[in-house]
Amino acid sequence: MNKYKGILISKKILKENDLIIKILSNSDKIISGIVYGGLSKKKRTIYQIGYFLNFEVLEKNNRPLSINAEIIPPHISLIINDKYKLNCLLCVTSIINLAIIEGQHVNDIYFIVENFLNKMFVKKKWLIDFHIFLFDLLKVIGYEIKYTNNDHNIYFDLNKLEFVKVKSNDSVKFPFHLFKEDYSDIDKTSVNNIFKIFELVFVKFHLSNINIQLPNHYQLFKKQIIDKI
């Protein structure tokens, strides 16, 4: 029996009373398995998308992995009345579910998710942390955008994926200020550019390999944030 901690990123009904779930574990891998009786009154409150869990994985007689878990902090009760934070949590879990495949090891992916969510759960101003998370995610899956110490090149070329000094039809002004913790003036154009750059890299260079589009939870959260600014 192996023990881990992680965050539940996907679940679906397997049969009458069982669930098949995916958990991003602190081993930097996605682990999937069956929760027998996962829809029972006792267990269904444990296996919710976005919950942090301590869990055990049991292998037995060539059968599918069996998972048993308990809830650990941070608890969703901290954000239950905040629709922006709840939708952000679903956004994060949905893109992580696409970012790596089961069994693939990606160094530090659990750390960046846990680090961001721990901040988001307790901070009043956390949108900048979300921007940093998106670019940290691109970095750990192999598409780093080196924005640190590059603010002398104020534009980002969307074709070459590099910073440039001169604006072109294929470039956007890179919002360096949105990666600074002490910055409070958040404008719609800059946030749109953050999403635009992330989406271009994530979809064109990552999701295109598996022919999948950005998840609905991501699109919903993006619209919600843009509309709020």
C-alpha positions in Angstrom: 0.0 0.0 0.0 1.4 3.4 -1.0 0.5 6.7 0.7 0.4 10.1 -0.9 -1.2 13.5 -0.6 -2.8 15.3 -3.5 -5.7 17.2 -5.1 -8.7 15.6 -6.8 -8.8 16.8 -10.4 -11.3 14.5 -12.0 -14.1 12.0 -11.2 -16.8 10.1 -12.9 -19.2 7.4 -12.0 -17.9 3.9 -12.9 -21.0 1.9 -12.0 -23.9 2.0 -9.5 -22.0 3.1 -6.4 -18.4 3.4 -7.4 -16.2 6.3 -8.7 -13.1 6.4 -10.9 -11.0 9.4 -9.9 -7.8 11.2 -10.8 -5.6 12.8 -8.3 -2.5 15.0 -8.9 -0.2 13.6 -6.2 2.8 15.0 -4.4 4.8 12.5 -6.5 4.3 14.9 -9.4 2.1 12.3 -11.2 -1.5 11.8 -11.8 -2.8 8.7 -10.1 -6.1 7.2 -11.0 -8.1 4.5 -9.3 -11.5 3.3 -8.1 -13.2 4.4 -5.0 -15.5 1.5 -4.1 -18.7 2.9 -2.6 -17.6 6.4 -3.6 -21.2 7.5 -4.1 -22.3 6.3 -0.6 -23.5 8.9 1.9 -20.3 8.5 3.9 -17.8 8.8 1.1 -19.3 11.2 -1.5 -18.6 14.3 0.6 -14.8 13.4 0.5 -14.4 12.9 -3.2 -15.1 16.4 -4.6 -13.2 18.2 -7.4 -10.5 20.5 -5.8 -10.4 18.8 -2.4 -6.9 18.2 -0.9 -6.6 14.6 0.2 -4.4 12.2 2.0 -4.9 8.9 0.2 -3.8 5.3 0.0 -3.4 3.3 -3.1 -4.0 -0.4 -2.9 -2.9 -2.9 -5.6 -4.3 -6.3 -5.4 -4.4 -9.4 -7.7 -4.0 -7.5 -11.0 -7.2 -5.6 -10.3 -7.5 -1.8 -10.9 -6.0 0.4 -8.3 -8.2 1.1 -5.3 -8.1 4.4 -3.5 -9.1 5.4 0.0 -8.8 9.0 1.1 -9.4 11.6 3.8 -9.8 15.4 3.5 -6.9 17.6 4.5 -6.4 21.4 4.5 -6.8 23.8 2.8 -10.6 23.2 3.0 -13.0 24.4 0.4 -15.2 25.8 3.2 -12.7 28.7 3.3 -13.9 29.8 -0.2 -17.4 28.4 -0.4 -19.1 31.8 -0.6 -16.7 33.3 -3.2 -17.8 32.4 -6.7 -14.5 33.8 -8.2 -12.3 31.6 -6.0 -14.5 28.5 -6.6 -14.4 29.0 -10.3 -10.7 29.6 -10.2 -10.3 26.2 -8.3 -12.3 24.4 -11.1 -10.3 26.3 -13.7 -7.0 25.1 -12.2 -8.0 21.5 -11.8 -9.4 21.3 -15.3 -6.2 22.6 -17.0 -4.0 20.4 -14.8 -6.2 17.4 -15.9 -5.1 18.3 -19.5 -1.5 19.4 -18.8 -0.1 15.9 -18.0 -1.3 12.4 -18.7 -1.5 9.6 -16.2 1.8 8.1 -15.3 3.8 11.1 -16.7 6.2 12.6 -14.2 6.5 16.4 -14.3 8.9 17.9 -11.8 7.3 20.5 -9.5 3.8 20.4 -11.0 2.3 19.5 -7.6 4.3 22.2 -5.9 3.1 25.0 -8.2 -0.5 24.0 -7.8 -0.4 23.6 -4.1 1.5 26.9 -3.7 -1.0 28.9 -5.7 -4.1 27.4 -4.2 -2.8 27.9 -0.6 -2.4 31.6 -1.5 -5.7 31.9 -3.3 -7.7 30.3 -0.5 -6.6 32.9 2.0 -5.6 36.1 0.1 -8.0 38.9 -0.8 -5.9 39.9 -3.8 -4.7 36.9 -5.6 -5.2 37.5 -9.4 -1.4 38.3 -9.8 -0.7 34.9 -8.1 -2.9 33.3 -10.7 -0.9 34.9 -13.6 2.3 33.6 -12.0 0.8 30.2 -11.7 -0.2 30.1 -15.4 3.4 30.9 -16.5 4.9 28.5 -13.9 2.7 25.8 -15.4 4.0 26.5 -18.9 7.5 26.3 -17.5 7.2 22.9 -15.8 5.6 21.4 -18.9 8.4 22.6 -21.1 7.4 26.0 -22.5 9.0 28.5 -20.3 8.4 32.2 -21.1 11.3 34.1 -19.4 9.6 37.3 -18.4 11.9 37.9 -15.4 14.5 40.6 -16.1 13.2 41.0 -19.6 11.2 44.1 -19.2 13.6 46.1 -21.5 11.8 44.3 -24.4 8.2 45.5 -23.8 6.5 43.4 -26.5 6.0 39.6 -26.9 5.9 38.1 -30.4 3.2 35.6 -30.6 4.7 33.7 -33.5 8.3 33.6 -32.4 7.4 33.3 -28.7 10.1 35.8 -27.7 10.4 39.3 -26.3 11.1 42.1 -28.8 11.7 45.8 -28.6 9.5 46.8 -31.6 5.8 46.2 -31.9 4.5 44.3 -34.9 1.2 42.9 -36.0 2.1 39.6 -34.3 3.0 41.1 -30.9 1.3 42.3 -27.8 2.5 44.5 -25.0 3.7 42.2 -22.2 2.1 43.2 -18.9 5.2 42.9 -16.7 3.4 44.8 -13.9 0.9 42.0 -13.5 3.7 39.8 -12.1 4.6 42.1 -9.3 3.0 41.4 -5.9 2.8 45.1 -4.9 0.9 46.1 -8.1 -2.8 46.9 -7.6 -4.0 48.6 -10.8 -5.2 45.8 -12.9 -6.5 46.7 -16.4 -8.6 44.6 -18.8 -6.2 44.8 -21.7 -3.2 43.6 -19.7 -5.2 40.7 -18.2 -6.5 39.8 -21.7 -2.9 39.7 -22.9 -1.9 37.3 -20.1 -4.7 34.9 -21.1 -3.9 35.3 -24.8 -0.2 34.4 -24.4 -1.0 31.5 -22.1 -3.7 30.1 -24.4 -1.5 30.4 -27.5 1.4 28.4 -26.0 -0.8 25.9 -24.1 -3.1 25.2 -27.0 -0.7 25.5 -30.0 2.3 23.7 -28.5 0.7 21.3 -26.0 -3.0 20.6 -26.5 -2.6 20.3 -30.2 -0.6 17.1 -29.6 -3.7 15.5 -28.2 -6.3 17.4 -30.2 -8.1 18.9 -27.2 -9.4 22.4 -26.6 -9.3 24.5 -23.5 -11.8 23.2 -20.9 -15.1 25.0 -20.2 -14.1 25.8 -16.6 -11.1 27.7 -17.9 -13.3 29.7 -20.3 -15.9 30.4 -17.7 -13.4 31.7 -15.2 -11.6 33.8 -17.8 -14.9 35.5 -18.8 -15.8 36.0 -15.2 -12.5 37.8 -14.4 -12.6 39.9 -17.6 -16.1 41.0 -16.9 -15.3 42.0 -13.4 -12.4 44.3 -14.2 
